[in-house]
Every structure is written in structure tokens, then in C-alpha cells.
Amino acid sequence: MPESGKLPFRTRFAYGIGATAESSITMAFNSFNFLFYNNVLELSGTLCGLAVTIALAFDAISDPLVGSISDRWRSRLGRRHPFLYAAPIPMAICFFAIYAPPTGLGEIALFLWFTTFTVLLRTAQTLYQVPHLALGAEMTSGYRERSVLMSYNTVFGLVGTFGVFFLGWSYFGEIEGGTGNRQGYVVIATVIAVFSVFVVYASAFFTRDQIPKLSVPPQDLPTFSFAELTKEIRECLQNDNYRTLVFGIFFLSATLGLHETLTSHLNVFFWELPPQQIRWMVIGAPIGLILASILTPIVHSRWSKRNALIAGILGMTTAVGTPIVFRLLGLLPENGSTLIFPMLCVFKAISYCMSAMMVISIASTLADVTDEHELLTGRRQEGIFFAARAFFGKLTTGLGHLLAGVGMDFIAFPTGSSPGEIAPEIVYRFGVLAGPLTLLPGLVSIVFYLRYRIDEARHDEIRRALEARPPRSPKGS
């Protein structure tokens, strides 16, 4: 079992930088995909959402499958690194293909193309994301150090997110036709695909020195089978704290997915901002990330990870919803006012900080629950536990696209539109969808997180009990 001391900076950095690949792809998919397929290719919103939702059925199988297999993997590269080396090239190819469908496809053919490569992309992401998250839980067992390591992972993930947001909108602001230019999406997809391959390999290579220090499959761990996988999932869900986190993440995913999917439409059609302004909405991100990375471990130690998670949700939903609700109530000046853009930037900076605190807290609490699970069952299964984290990250995208697509069709939001051309009553309905309705599930998640019970004192008890046990031998020792 890894020691609970501090990891060197280079290890934290190398682990964290790998998150930029996943976040870059996810951000581009969530920000530009709905615009591309719905507004440019004019695929119906419901079919856009259905394609991503179908991929969830495969995710529900592939995520725990990869988690269970990686928990058992034996090689000179350890349990997790072989998957980190195998995933990036398929992930990049499938991501590129999503934005390069053949011209002239009919609606059903376009839907099938989108569905097929979304399924393949998500499967390739699973090969990377689940082992990567599990690796973070393995590298240290310290209550605070886990928060610090997950802070690095979250901050680098958000750097990838904001980098894609800024560069993508900058590019669309320069090319002819803006977000209506089909070829522009191909260029963005190519850049992100190449970048993701590079950073995943770099992260895997520069964390390889940790392999000898990591856990190995114990001698009595049963070989993989679907029956065994089902048993492991059932055992995980019997853990009250894990079940609480899973249900909370489900509702939180609905809010995050809707918000991420609708943000581009919100900026373009609701606030009517030009791409040159939209790209600068990340200006508050560095301040928010720095504050979150510094404050979150402190808040975890003083007020618990649960309270930090709940504070993050409340702060994020308040920052996202306030300007939209104020606009719906007629309390803001008209679009084009010099006050609108700086106001949005301030609220965006607050949401970045609180979102980072929220994401760090979720990852860190899951790592602590793996310790409790080991104490209760004798099994250390980071792969299975973080498969749920990976799945619900994809659920964010799936629910977001599905609910957003159905909602957009329900309010009759027109495809192929330009800012200022949409009827005011439809813009108002869109604001209700993107504001109050989007944030409601996130607030429901707090009800579940209030039931989480592992604080620092309880985690110390768990660690002492685990350390008092005799060591278990890996197979073949």
C-alpha cells in the first residue's frame, strides 16, 4: 500500500497534466458538438441527445469492465499504465471522426455516424480515464495529500477545459462564417486529437517511477468473470457512503451536463455575445483555479470534504443561475450594454472556483471510500470505484445532450439560426431551460451528499485499522 507522505512535485504535475487530454476532448464535445450537429448539420436536437444517450448504455458496461480488469492486471508496467499507453491513439481517431462525417449524409445516416463514433470515443476514453483516476487513489493514502493530488488533477483538467474554450472561440471569431463554418470544427478536432495523444503519453511516462510503489493484485483475488464483476458492483453499492456519492453524482451530472451543453447557445443566442468576447469569459479562470487549489485542501481538513462539496455545489449553481434569473426578471440592461460582459465574467470566475472545489471533493471522497471498502471487504478496488466516477462524468454529457436536445425541440428552438433572429418568447423559454430548470437537479444532489459520513477522524481510524492488518502477498510472490 502506498505511504501517506507527500508526493514530489514532479509526480503531482505529471499525474495532473494527463487530465488535460480528457478535459480538452470533453469540453470540445460539450461546447461545440451540439452547435455542430444541431445548428450546422441541422440534425434534430432529440436525435443529437439520443446518440449520446445510446453511448451511455455501452459506458455502463465498459466502465466497470475496465475498472475490474485493471484491478487484476499484472505486468511489468503495473495495473494501470498499460491502459494509459493503449488508449490515446484510438481516442484521438474517434474524436476526429465525429467532426468529419462524409458530406451528403441523410438524417438517419448522420445520426448513425454520430452514434457509432461517440460509442467508440467513449470506450477509448474509458481505457484511459478509469485507470488514470484509480492511479491517483493508489499513489497516496493520506487524507490531505489525496486532496492535494486531486487538486492538481482538477486544475490541469480545468486548464484543458479553459484552453479549448478560449482557443476554440478565438478561432471561430477569426474564420469566415464563425460557428457556422463546418470546416472549422475539423480543424479544432485535429488540434485537440494530436494534443491529447501527446499529454497522455507524457503523463504515463513521467509517472512510471511510481509503479514499484503501487498496489499489486493480491493472491486470493478471483480471476475476472462477469459473475465476479456483478458481485463486485453489488458489494460496492452496499457501502452506504459510496451509494450516497453515486446518487448525488447522478443528479449533479444532470445539472452539469445541461449547463455545459447549453452554454454555447446561451452565450450566442441568449446573451448575443460575439466570439471575440465569448473567448475572454475564461479570464477569471486562473484566479478561480488558484483559489480552489489552495483553499480546498484547507477546507477539507477544517470542515470536511462533504461540506466543501456542498459549498461547491451551492456556489456553482448560484453563480451560474443568478445572471440568467435576473435577465428573465427584467433586472438587467439589454444585450450590448457595456455592463453585461464584465458581469458575466465575474459570475463565471466564481463558478470556476466553486466547480473546482466541487470536483476535487468528489474525487477525494471516492478515494477515501476505497479505503473503507478495503477495511470492510478485504478488497482494494480503485478501478471499480473510479469506474463510477468515469461513468457519471460521461453521464454528464449524455444527460446534458438528451435533456438539452428534447428541451430545445420542445421550445421549438430553430436550427440554422443567427443571433437576434429568434423570437423573444422562444429566447425567454430558452432562458428558463438554461437557468432554473438546469440547476434544479444539482440542488437535489445536496440531499444525498448530506448523508456522507467519512471525515478526517473517521478516515484516520480506517487507515490505522488497515495498517494493523498483516500484509497480503501478491500472486506469485
C-alpha positions in Angstrom: 0.0 0.0 0.0 1.4 3.5 -0.8 2.6 5.6 2.0 0.6 8.6 3.1 3.5 11.1 2.9 3.7 14.0 0.3 4.4 13.1 -3.3 7.1 15.0 -5.1 6.0 18.0 -7.2 7.1 16.4 -10.5 4.8 13.3 -9.7 1.9 15.5 -8.9 2.5 17.6 -12.0 2.9 14.5 -14.3 -0.2 12.9 -12.9 -2.3 16.1 -13.2 -1.3 17.0 -16.7 -2.9 13.8 -18.0 -6.3 15.3 -17.1 -5.9 18.0 -19.8 -6.4 15.4 -22.6 -9.7 14.1 -21.2 -11.0 17.6 -20.4 -10.0 19.0 -23.7 -12.0 16.4 -25.6 -14.9 16.6 -23.2 -15.0 20.4 -23.4 -14.9 20.5 -27.2 -17.6 17.8 -27.3 -19.9 19.6 -24.8 -19.3 23.1 -26.2 -19.2 22.6 -29.9 -20.8 19.3 -30.6 -24.4 20.4 -30.2 -23.8 23.5 -32.2 -22.1 21.4 -35.0 -24.8 18.7 -35.3 -27.9 20.7 -34.4 -27.2 24.2 -35.8 -24.7 23.4 -38.7 -25.7 20.0 -39.9 -29.3 20.5 -38.7 -29.7 17.1 -37.0 -32.7 17.4 -34.6 -32.0 18.1 -31.0 -33.7 14.9 -29.9 -31.5 12.7 -32.2 -28.4 14.6 -31.1 -29.3 13.7 -27.5 -30.3 10.2 -28.4 -26.9 9.4 -30.0 -25.0 10.4 -26.8 -27.5 8.6 -24.6 -27.1 5.3 -26.6 -23.4 5.6 -25.8 -24.3 5.6 -22.1 -25.6 2.0 -22.4 -22.1 0.9 -23.6 -20.4 3.1 -20.9 -22.5 1.3 -18.2 -20.7 -1.9 -19.3 -17.3 -0.7 -20.4 -16.5 1.5 -17.4 -16.8 -1.2 -14.6 -15.4 -3.8 -17.0 -12.2 -1.8 -17.5 -12.1 -1.0 -13.8 -12.3 -4.6 -12.8 -9.8 -5.8 -15.4 -7.3 -3.1 -14.4 -7.7 -4.0 -10.7 -6.4 -7.5 -11.7 -3.9 -6.6 -14.4 -0.4 -8.0 -13.8 2.5 -6.7 -15.9 5.9 -5.1 -15.5 4.1 -1.8 -16.1 1.8 -2.4 -13.1 -2.0 -2.4 -13.1 -2.8 1.0 -14.7 -0.1 2.1 -17.0 -0.7 -0.4 -19.8 -4.1 1.1 -20.3 -2.7 4.6 -20.3 -0.4 3.6 -23.2 -3.1 1.8 -25.1 -5.9 4.5 -25.1 -4.7 7.8 -26.6 -4.5 6.9 -30.3 -7.9 5.3 -30.6 -9.4 8.1 -28.5 -7.9 10.7 -30.9 -9.0 9.0 -34.1 -12.6 8.6 -32.9 -12.8 12.2 -31.7 -11.6 13.4 -35.1 -14.1 11.2 -36.9 -17.1 12.8 -35.0 -16.3 16.1 -36.7 -15.5 14.8 -40.1 -18.7 13.0 -41.3 -19.0 12.5 -45.1 -20.9 15.2 -46.8 -24.3 14.5 -48.2 -25.5 12.1 -45.4 -29.2 12.0 -44.7 -30.6 12.5 -41.2 -30.6 8.8 -40.3 -27.1 8.1 -41.8 -25.7 11.2 -40.0 -27.3 10.0 -36.7 -25.7 6.6 -37.1 -22.3 8.1 -37.9 -22.5 10.3 -34.8 -23.7 7.4 -32.6 -21.1 5.0 -33.8 -18.1 7.2 -33.2 -19.4 8.5 -30.0 -19.7 5.0 -28.7 -16.1 4.2 -29.8 -14.8 7.5 -28.4 -16.3 6.9 -25.0 -14.9 3.4 -24.9 -11.4 4.7 -25.7 -11.9 7.4 -23.0 -12.8 4.6 -20.5 -9.5 2.8 -21.3 -7.7 5.9 -20.2 -9.9 7.7 -17.6 -10.7 4.8 -15.3 -7.1 3.6 -14.8 -5.9 7.2 -14.5 -8.3 8.1 -11.8 -7.6 4.8 -10.0 -3.9 5.5 -10.2 -4.4 8.8 -8.3 -6.1 7.0 -5.5 -3.3 4.4 -5.3 -0.3 6.8 -5.3 -1.1 8.1 -1.8 -3.3 7.2 1.2 -3.1 10.5 3.1 -6.4 12.3 3.7 -4.9 15.7 2.9 -2.4 14.6 0.3 -5.2 13.0 -1.7 -6.9 16.3 -1.8 -3.7 18.0 -3.0 -3.2 15.4 -5.7 -6.8 15.6 -6.9 -6.3 19.4 -6.9 -3.5 19.0 -9.4 -5.7 16.7 -11.5 -8.7 19.0 -11.3 -6.7 22.2 -12.0 -5.0 20.7 -15.1 -8.3 19.3 -16.2 -9.8 22.8 -16.0 -6.8 24.2 -17.8 -7.5 21.9 -20.7 -11.2 23.0 -20.5 -10.5 26.7 -20.5 -7.7 26.4 -23.1 -10.1 24.7 -25.6 -12.8 27.2 -24.7 -10.5 30.2 -25.4 -8.7 28.9 -28.5 -11.9 27.5 -30.0 -13.9 30.7 -29.7 -10.9 32.7 -30.8 -10.6 30.6 -33.9 -14.4 30.8 -34.7 -14.1 34.6 -34.2 -11.5 34.8 -37.0 -12.8 32.4 -39.7 -15.4 33.3 -42.2 -18.9 32.0 -41.1 -17.8 31.6 -37.5 -19.6 28.7 -35.8 -21.5 28.1 -39.0 -18.3 27.1 -40.8 -18.3 23.3 -41.0 -14.5 23.0 -41.8 -13.7 25.0 -38.6 -14.8 22.1 -36.5 -12.5 19.7 -38.3 -9.5 22.0 -37.6 -10.3 22.2 -33.9 -10.8 18.4 -33.7 -7.4 17.8 -35.4 -5.5 20.0 -32.9 -7.2 18.6 -29.9 -6.7 15.0 -31.1 -2.9 15.5 -31.6 -2.6 17.3 -28.2 -4.4 14.6 -26.3 -2.1 11.9 -27.6 0.9 13.8 -26.5 -0.2 14.7 -23.0 -1.5 11.2 -22.1 1.8 9.6 -23.2 3.7 12.3 -21.3 1.7 11.7 -18.1 2.1 7.9 -18.3 5.8 8.1 -19.0 6.6 10.5 -16.2 4.6 8.6 -13.5 6.2 5.3 -14.4 8.7 5.6 -11.5 5.7 5.1 -9.1 4.9 1.7 -10.5 7.1 -0.3 -8.0 5.4 1.5 -5.1 1.8 0.8 -6.1 -0.5 -2.0 -5.0 -0.5 -5.3 -6.9 -3.4 -7.8 -7.2 -3.5 -10.0 -4.1 -3.0 -13.7 -4.3 -6.6 -14.5 -3.3 -8.3 -12.1 -5.8 -10.6 -14.2 -8.0 -9.9 -14.2 -11.8 -12.1 -11.9 -13.9 -15.6 -13.1 -14.9 -18.9 -11.3 -15.5 -20.3 -13.0 -12.5 -17.4 -11.7 -10.4 -17.9 -8.3 -11.8 -21.5 -8.3 -10.9 -20.6 -9.3 -7.4 -18.1 -6.5 -7.1 -20.5 -3.9 -8.2 -23.1 -5.2 -5.8 -20.6 -5.1 -2.9 -19.7 -1.5 -3.8 -23.3 -0.4 -3.8 -23.8 -2.0 -0.4 -21.4 0.7 1.0 -23.6 3.5 2.4 -21.1 6.2 1.7 -20.4 5.0 -1.8 -24.1 4.7 -2.6 -24.6 8.3 -1.3 -21.9 9.6 -3.6 -23.3 7.7 -6.6 -26.8 9.0 -6.2 -25.5 12.5 -5.6 -23.3 12.4 -8.7 -26.3 11.3 -10.8 -28.3 14.4 -10.0 -25.3 16.6 -10.2 -24.5 15.2 -13.6 -27.8 16.3 -15.0 -27.1 19.9 -14.0 -23.5 19.9 -15.2 -24.5 18.2 -18.5 -27.3 20.6 -19.2 -25.2 23.6 -18.4 -22.2 22.5 -20.5 -24.4 21.5 -23.5 -26.4 24.8 -23.5 -23.6 27.2 -22.6 -22.6 27.9 -26.3 -26.2 28.5 -27.2 -26.6 30.7 -24.1 -23.6 32.9 -25.0 -24.5 33.2 -28.7 -28.3 33.4 -28.6 -29.4 34.5 -25.1 -26.6 37.0 -24.3 -25.8 37.6 -28.0 -22.1 37.8 -27.4 -19.6 37.8 -30.3 -16.9 35.0 -30.4 -14.3 37.7 -29.6 -16.0 38.3 -26.3 -17.0 34.8 -25.5 -13.4 33.6 -25.6 -12.5 36.0 -22.8 -15.1 34.6 -20.5 -12.3 32.4 -19.1 -10.4 35.4 -17.9 -11.4 34.7 -14.3 -10.4 31.0 -14.6 -6.8 31.4 -13.3 -7.9 33.2 -10.2 -10.7 30.8 -9.6 -8.4 27.7 -10.1 -5.6 29.1 -7.8 -8.1 29.9 -5.1 -9.7 26.5 -5.3 -6.4 24.5 -5.4 -5.2 26.4 -2.3 -8.4 26.6 -0.3 -9.9 23.1 -1.0 -7.4 21.0 1.0 -7.7 23.5 3.9 -11.5 23.4 3.8 -11.3 19.6 3.7 -9.1 19.5 6.9 -11.1 22.1 8.8 -14.7 21.5 7.7 -14.7 18.1 6.0 -14.8 17.1 2.3 -18.6 16.7 2.5 -19.1 20.3 3.5 -16.6 21.5 0.8 -18.6 19.5 -1.8 -21.9 21.0 -0.7 -20.4 24.5 -0.6 -19.1 24.0 -4.1 -22.5 23.0 -5.5 -24.3 25.9 -3.8 -21.6 28.3 -5.1 -21.6 27.0 -8.6 -25.4 26.9 -9.0 -25.7 30.4 -7.6 -23.1 31.9 -9.9 -24.5 30.2 -13.0 -28.1 30.9 -12.3 -28.1 34.5 -10.9 -27.5 36.4 -14.2 -30.0 34.3 -16.1 -32.7 34.7 -13.5 -32.0 38.5 -13.3 -32.4 38.7 -17.1 -35.7 36.7 -17.0 -37.0 39.1 -14.3 -36.0 42.1 -16.4 -33.4 43.4 -13.9 -30.5 43.7 -16.3 -29.9 46.1 -19.2 -30.4 45.0 -22.8 -27.8 42.9 -24.7 -25.0 45.0 -26.0 -24.7 47.1 -22.8 -21.2 47.5 -21.5 -22.2 46.1 -18.2 -23.3 42.7 -19.4 -19.9 41.2 -20.4 -17.9 42.1 -17.2 -20.8 41.0 -15.1 -20.9 37.6 -16.8 -17.1 37.3 -16.4 -17.3 37.9 -12.6 -20.0 35.3 -12.1 -18.1 32.9 -14.4 -14.9 33.3 -12.2 -17.0 32.4 -9.1 -18.4 29.4 -10.8 -15.0 28.2 -11.9 -13.7 28.4 -8.3 -16.7 26.6 -6.8 -16.8 24.0 -9.6 -13.1 23.2 -9.0 -13.8 22.8 -5.2 -16.7 20.5 -6.0 -14.8 18.3 -8.5 -11.7 18.0 -6.2 -14.0 17.0 -3.3 -15.8 14.3 -5.3 -12.6 12.6 -6.4 -11.0 12.8 -3.0 -14.1 11.4 -1.2 -14.2 8.5 -3.6 -10.6 7.7 -2.8 -11.4 7.6 0.9 -14.3 5.3 0.3 -12.0 2.8 -1.4 -10.1 2.6 1.9 -13.3 2.0 3.8 -14.3 -0.7 1.3 -11.0 -2.4 1.8 -11.5 -2.4 5.5 -15.0 -3.9 5.2 -14.3 -6.5 2.4 -10.6 -7.0 2.3 -10.5 -5.9 -1.4 -8.8 -2.9 -2.7 -10.6 -2.0 -5.9 -9.9 1.6 -7.1 -10.7 0.6 -10.6 -14.3 -0.4 -9.8 -14.9 2.7 -7.6 -13.5 5.2 -10.1 -15.4 3.5 -12.9 -18.4 5.0 -11.4 -16.7 8.4 -11.4 -15.8 8.0 -15.1 -19.3 6.8 -15.9 -21.0 9.7 -14.3 -18.6 12.0 -16.0 -19.9 10.6 -19.2 -23.5 10.7 -17.8 -23.0 14.4 -17.6 -22.5 14.6 -21.3 -25.3 12.0 -22.1 -27.9 13.6 -19.9 -26.9 17.0 -21.0 -27.3 16.2 -24.7 -30.5 14.3 -24.2 -32.3 16.7 -21.9 -31.0 19.7 -23.9 -32.0 18.2 -27.2 -35.5 17.3 -26.0 -35.9 20.7 -24.3 -34.7 22.6 -27.4 -37.2 20.7 -29.6 -39.9 21.2 -27.0 -39.5 25.0 -27.0 -39.2 24.9 -30.8 -35.7 26.5 -30.9 -34.9 26.9 -34.6 -31.9 25.3 -36.2 -29.6 27.2 -38.5 -30.3 30.4 -36.7 -28.2 33.6 -36.2 -28.2 35.8 -33.1 -31.0 38.3 -33.0 -33.2 36.4 -35.4 -35.1 34.3 -32.8 -38.5 35.3 -31.4 -38.3 36.9 -27.9 -40.7 34.4 -26.4 -38.5 31.5 -27.5 -35.4 33.2 -26.1 -37.3 33.6 -22.8 -38.2 29.9 -22.8 -34.6 29.0 -23.5 -33.5 31.1 -20.5 -35.9 29.1 -18.3 -34.4 25.9 -19.6 -30.8 27.0 -19.3 -31.3 28.6 -15.9 -33.8 27.4 -13.2 -34.6 24.0 -14.8 -30.9 23.2 -15.4 -29.9 24.0 -11.8 -32.7 22.1 -10.0 -31.1 18.6 -10.2 -27.8 19.9 -8.8 -29.6 21.2 -5.7 -31.3 17.8 -5.3 -27.9 16.2 -5.1 -27.2 18.0 -1.9 -29.8 15.9 -0.1 -27.7 12.8 -0.8 -24.3 14.4 0.0 -25.6 15.4 3.5 -25.6 11.6 4.2 -21.9 11.2 3.6 -20.1 10.3 6.8 -16.3 10.0 6.3 -14.5 12.9 7.8 -10.7 13.2 8.7 -11.2 11.5 12.1 -13.1 8.5 10.6 -10.5 8.2 7.8 -7.7 8.1 10.3 -9.5 5.2 12.1 -9.8 3.4 8.8 -6.1 3.9 8.0 -5.0 2.7 11.4 -7.1 -0.4 11.1 -5.7 -1.2 7.7 -2.1 -0.7 8.7 -2.7 -3.0 11.7 -3.5 -5.9 9.4 -0.8 -8.2 8.2 0.3 -7.5 4.6 -1.3 -9.5 1.8 1.0 -11.2 -0.7 0.6 -10.7 -4.5 0.1 -13.7 -6.7 3.3 -15.4 -7.5 5.3 -14.0 -4.6 
